[in-house]
Amino acid sequence: MAEQKIIVPNIGDFKEVEVIEILVKEGQHLKKDDSVITLESDKSSVEVPSNFSGIIKKINIKVGDKVSEGTTILLLNTEENKKEENKPVLKNQDSNIKNKNKIIDFPKDNKKENVQLSSLSSKGKIKPASPNIRKFIRELGADISEIPGSKRFGRITKDDVKDYVKNKLIDTSVSVAPKKISIKDEYEHSEFGETEVKDIPRIKRLSGPHLVKSWTEIPHVTQHEEIDITEMEQFRSSLRDLYTGQKISITPLAFIMRAMVNALIEYPNFNASIDPVNGKVTYKKYFHIGVAVDTPHGLMVPKIRNVDQLDIKGISQKLRTVSKLCKELKIEKKEFFGGSMTISSLGGIGGTFFTPIINPPELSILGVGKSYDKVVKKDGKIITRKTLPISLSYDHRFIDGAEGARFCVHLGQSLGKDFAFKLAV
């Protein structure tokens, strides 16, 4: 048994290159032409093969070492009687195809630069990429031959690698997605008594899939709050026509919408829409508030346009007009799109807190319950205050809990004692 040295071959113009990978270990049986280490210069990455077969006795280098031509990589115990010339040829890193360090002219920044190609795909096609990109690909465990390059001559960039991995993850999640389980009832409803089968109303058929998509794809967070609206209610009930003296009926929803506009101005993230696929966010400079309208045909959510340009009385009139058009099915389809934020009010029916579902592409929705009298202790006295329960749901991908809390506090201030009269201006 003879002992042979595996050395670093001619590496061209480079005096020293870095060892970035050791592909073998001591005691391992090595075959001729098996790769032993990977070297990386500022232009290429190459693998050094063994030109002997045998068992590795000792590895003389480690990752991070700088080596040059003639440096001993490892000692090998061989069983070959005839010595072969110890001049290994650098191997291509990304293929088992033998490659004698081909040099091509590769344009970069409008200048020709000699680049040592170190990667071929499994089909033998050149896959140009910088050493840092190759290292990034190796760390991710990806196959460079499968990554399409977006730059000239198919050069691979870091963004190309990220897009490839992202698409792989999406494909994997789709392929392993659980199948929908269909459960068939063992008994028909009619077996237990009298029934009547009707078609699902058209509006509910249309809105159903959108609600499912919103609930399953958007991480909802719902924040509940109680707002003291005692002074606001006193002001609202005191409104009179200056000429006739008749009482002016203004819905509380008009005050809430004006308060919402104030909060949207202060916290623009609530008046936005996101595109998570492309990593973009659209901030809206308009204030179109959606209002959930209960109709005999189902729930509709038309938009009240430019609420910031309307006074309290104008908002109230718009609400009546839009509600009437919805109940008569005379409202245009476009009026259901382009909203800033939505209000879902149960004040006319009853109830306190609930979890409203976000209406995409909006990022939030405000649920309003029925106001009630609440006994509180203030300045050492037990008093009754008019309280409005609200429930704010928001998209947690873009709006965090602290911002949600500040939004609720701002609403409370706009509807409270110090700001009630300003809303009427």
N, C-alpha and C positions, 0 to 999 in steps of 0.2 A: 504494500500500500504506500503510495507516494503522497507527499504533501505539496499542494499547489497554492499559489497566491492568486487571488482575484483582485485586479488593480483597476484604477480609474483610467479609461482610455483617453485618447486625444479628444479634448473638448473644444477645439477650435481656438478662437482668439481670447477665450476667457482664462485668466490665470487661476482664479478660484471660483468655485460654485458651491452652493449650499446643499447639504443633504436634507431633503424634506420628508423622506420616507425610507424606512428599512423594511423590506418586503419578506425577509426570512428570519430565522432564529437559529441559535446554536443547537446542534444535534439533528437538524433537519436534513433529510435526504434531498439533494439538489440535482436536478437534471440539467443537461447541457442546454443552453439558450434560455433557461429560466431567469427571470428578472430578479436582481438582488437588492438594488436600491433605486431611488428616484432622485435625480439632481435637478435643481432649478436655478436658472440664470435670470437676468432681467428681460430675456427675450423668449425663453423656451423652457419646457420641462421635458426631461428625457429619462428613460430607464436604462440601467446598466445591466446587461445579461452576463451570465457565467458561460465560459467556453469550456468548462469541464463538468463532469458528473461526479458526485461523491457526497460525503457527509460533512456538514459544516463543523469545523473544529473550534474556530474562534472568530468573532466579529470585532474588527478593530476600530470601527467608527460608530458614531451615534447621531441621532437626528439633531440638526443645527450646526454640525461641523462644517467647516470650509475645507474643501479638498481640491486637488489639482491633478494633472496627468501624472500617473505613476504611483499615486497614493494607494496603499494596500487597504482593500475593503474588508477582506476576510481570508482565513486560511481554510483550505479544503483538503480532506483526506480522500484521495481518489484511488481507484483500482486499475487505472489505465497504465499500461506498460510504456506506451509511446507517448511522449509529451507532445502536446499540441502548442502551437505558437500562442502565447498569452497576449493576444490583441483583441479584446472584446469589441464588438460594434454596438454603439448605442442603439437601443430599441425605442420604437415609438411607444409613448406612454399609454395611449388609448386603444391600442390594437395589438394583436399578436402577429401582425404582418411585419416582416423584417424591413427595416428602413434605414438606409445608410445616410442619415442626416441630410436630407434634401434641403437645398437653399433656394428660395424663390424671392422675387422682388414683390414686396407687399406695400401698396400705397398707404401712407399714413400722414395726415396733415399736409397733403399735397406734395410730399417728399417721398422718394423711393428709399426704402430701408430694408436691408437684408434681415429677414426674420427666419430663424430656424424652426421649421414646422415640427411639432412634436406630437400632433394628434391626428389620427385618421379614424374615420368612423368604421364600423364593422363592414361597410360596403366599400371601404377604401377611399372614400371621399374626404377631402381636406376639411377639417373643422378648426379654423383659426380662432384663437382666443389667447388672451394674455396669461402669464403665469398666475397672477392673483385670481383671475376668473377660474382657471383650472383647479386651483387649490380650493376655491369656494365650492366648485362642483363636487370635488372629492369629499369635502366635509359634509355635504348634503347627501352623499351616497347616490348621486344622480349619474346617468349615463350620458356623456357628452355627445355621443353619436345621435341621440334622440332630440337634442336641443337645437331648434332652428335659430340661426343668427340673423339679426335684423340689420346689421351694418353691411357695408360694401364687402363683396366677396364672401358673404355669410359669416362675418366675424361676430362672435358671441359676446354680448355685454352682460353686466350683472342683472339688468332689468329682464333680459331674455331668460336668464336662469330662474329669476323669481316668478315670471309669468309661467314658465314650464312647470315649476313645482306647484304653483297655485292651481293650474289646470289639472294637474295630477290629483291633487287633494279633492277638487270638485268632482272629478270623474269617480274617484274612490268612494266619496260620500254618496254619490248617486247610485253606484253599483251595489253598495251594501245597505242602501236605505230599506227599511223593513216594508214588506208588502202590506197593503191595506187588507185588514182582516174583515171579511164580511160575515156578520153574525145573523143568521136567519132565525126569526122567531119560530118557536116550536108550535105556537098556537096563534091563530088569527084573532084580532081584537073582537071580531063579531061573535066569537064563541063565548064571550063573557057577558054579552048584552048588546043592546041596540047601538049601532054606529052609523055615521054618515061620512062618506069620503068626498072631499072636494080638492080642487087644484090649489096648489100653493099660490098666493097672490103674486103677480108679476114682479112687483117692487121687492118683495121678500126674496124671490128667486134670484133677482139681480144683485141684491145687497149681501145675500148669504155668503157667496164665495169671497167677496171682498173682506167681510168680517173675519172669516176663517184665516185668510192670508195675513191680515193685520195681526191677529192674535198669535199666530204661530211663528211669524217672521220678525215681529218687533218685540224687543224686551220691554214690556210695560212696567212702569213704576207708578203707583197711585198714591198720592199724598192727600191726606184729609185735614181740613182746617175748619174752625168756626170763626165767623166774622161778625163783629158787633155792628149792626146796621140800624141802631135805634134812631140816631139823628137823621140818617138818610130816609127812613120810613116816615119820620115826622115831617121832613121837608116835602117828600113825595105826596103825602096826603094833604098838605097845605097849599098845593099849587092851584091857582085860580086864574081864570081869564080876566085880563085887565079891563075889558070893555063890558062883558056880560056878568062877570062875577061868578060864572059857573065853574064848578070844579073840573080841573083837567085830569083826565085819567091817563097816567103814564105807567106802563108795566115796569116792574123792578128790573126786568131783563135789559132795558135800555140803559139804566145806570151801570149795570154789570158790564155791558159791552163797552161803554166809555172807559170804565176802569181797566178793562182788558187792553184797550188800545194804549193807555198810559203805560201799562206793564210791558207790552210788546215793544214800545219805544225804548224803554229802559233795559230790556233783556231781549235783544234781537235774535238770539238763538231759538227762541220760541216762534219767531216769524221767519222760519227757514225750512228748506227741504234738502235732504241729503241724497247723494248718489254713492252708496258704499262700494259699488263695483269699481267706479273710476276715482273714488276718493275725493269727490267734489261736494261742495255745499253751496246752495243758492239762497242768498238773503233777499227777502222781498221788501221793497220800499213802499208797498201799498198795504192797506189794512182792510181786508175783506173778511168779515167774521161769519162763519157758518153757524146756522141755528137749526137744531133738530126740531122738525115740525111733525107732530103726531096727526096723521090723516087716516081716514077710513081705508085707504089703500095700502098703508104701511108708513114707516118712518122715512121722511125725506130730509135732506140737509142742504137747503139752498144757502147762497151767500148774500149777505148784506154788504154792498160795495161801499168803499171809501167811508167807513164809519168815522174816521178822524175828522171828516169834513162836515159831519152832521151834528146838530144839537140834540139834546135829549128828546124833544118833541118830534124832531125829524126821524130819529131812530125808531121811536115808538110807532110812527105812521108807516115806515118802511116794513116793520115787522108784521103789522096787520095786513098790508098789501101782499107781501110775499106769502104769508100763511094762507090767505084766501086763494091765491093762484095755485098753490100746492094742492089744496083740498079739492079744487075744481080741475086739476090736471091740466092747467093752462100755462104752466111755467116752462120756460125754455130749458133744454138740456144743458146748455152752457153755464147756466146759473148754478149748477151743482159742482163746478170746478173752479180752481184758482183761488182757494181760500188761504187765509193766514192761520187761523185757529178756529176751533169749533166749540160751541156751548151746547150742552145737553141739559135741559132744565126739566126737573120733575116738580117744580114749585106749584104748578096748578093741579097736581094729582096728589102728591104726598110723598113721604119718605125722606130720609136724611142722607146717609152716605152710600155710595155705590162705586163701581169701577167702570167708567166709560171707556169704550174701545176707540183707539186713535183712528182717525180717518186719513189714511195715506193719500198724497205724499206729505200731509201735515205732520208735525212732530209732537203735537200735544192736543188735549181736549179737556175742557172744564165741565165737570158735572156739578149741577146746582140742585140742592134739595129744597124742601119747603121750610121757610123760616118759622121759628118758634120762640116762645118766651122762655128765657133761662134765668133762674135765680142766681145771683152772684153777690159777693161781698165786696163793697167798694167804699173806701174811706171809713171803714168801721161800721157801715150800714148794709143791711140786706135789701137789695133792690132787684127789679126785674129788667132785663135787657132783651131787645129783639136780636135774635141770633140767626145767621144764615150759614147752613152747612155746605161746604164745597168739597169736591173731590177732583184733584188735578192729576190726570194721567199724562205721562210724557215718555218719549223714546229715550231709553237709557243709553243707547249707543252714542248719543250726541249731547244729551242734557243730563247733568249729574244731580244728585240729591240736594246738594247745597244750593244750586241755582233754582231748583224746583221750590225749595223752602223760601228763598228770597222772593220768588215770583208770587207765592201765596201771601207773604207779608205785605208786599207792595199792593196787591189787590185789597187787602184788609185796610191799608191806610187810605187808599183811594175811595173806599166805600164807608170809611169811618167818619168820626166827628169833624176832623180837621179838613177833610177834603170833600165832604158831601155837597157843599154849595158850589164848589168850583166845577163840578161835573155838569152843572146846568148851563154853564157859560157857552 
